[in-house]
């Protein structure tokens, strides 16, 4: 395949992928940010929670 054709196809596919990932959320960006950080905080707390202690 000619390099110019390959590059044109790459640019077309990249534009399609960008269009598919545009935000569709109706939430304001500051609310989305706070929600995201809250979810991260909860996940970190769950990951840091010690597991059950087993006696051997």
C-alpha positions as CSV (number, residue, x, y, z in Angstrom):
1,X,0.0,0.0,0.0
2,X,1.3,3.4,-0.9
3,X,2.4,5.4,2.3
4,X,0.1,8.4,1.4
5,X,-2.9,6.2,1.2
6,X,-2.0,4.5,4.5
7,X,-1.6,7.8,6.2
8,X,-5.0,9.1,4.8
9,X,-6.7,6.0,6.1
10,X,-5.1,6.4,9.5
11,X,-6.3,10.0,9.7
12,X,-9.8,9.0,8.7
13,X,-10.0,6.3,11.3
14,X,-8.6,8.5,14.0
15,X,-11.3,11.1,13.2
16,X,-14.0,8.4,13.5
17,X,-12.6,7.3,16.8
18,X,-12.5,10.8,18.2
19,X,-16.1,11.4,17.1
20,X,-17.2,8.2,18.9
21,X,-15.6,9.3,22.2
22,X,-17.0,12.8,22.5
23,X,-18.6,13.3,25.9
24,X,-22.3,12.7,25.9
25,X,-22.8,13.4,29.6
26,X,-25.3,16.1,30.7
27,X,-23.4,16.5,34.0
28,X,-21.3,19.6,34.4
29,X,-17.5,19.0,34.2
30,X,-17.0,19.9,37.9
31,X,-19.6,17.4,39.1
32,X,-18.1,14.7,36.8
33,X,-14.6,15.5,38.3
34,X,-15.9,15.3,41.9
35,X,-17.8,12.1,41.1
36,X,-14.7,10.5,39.5
37,X,-12.4,11.4,42.4
38,X,-15.0,10.0,44.9
39,X,-15.1,6.7,43.0
40,X,-11.3,6.6,43.1
41,X,-11.3,7.3,46.8
42,X,-13.8,4.5,47.5
43,X,-11.9,2.1,45.3
44,X,-8.7,2.8,47.1
45,X,-10.4,2.4,50.5
46,X,-11.7,-1.0,49.4
47,X,-8.3,-2.1,48.1
48,X,-6.6,-1.1,51.3
49,X,-9.1,-2.8,53.5
50,X,-7.3,-5.7,55.2
51,X,-8.7,-9.1,54.3
52,X,-9.9,-11.7,56.8
53,X,-7.3,-13.1,59.2
54,X,-6.9,-16.9,59.0
55,X,-5.4,-18.9,61.9
56,X,-3.0,-21.7,60.9
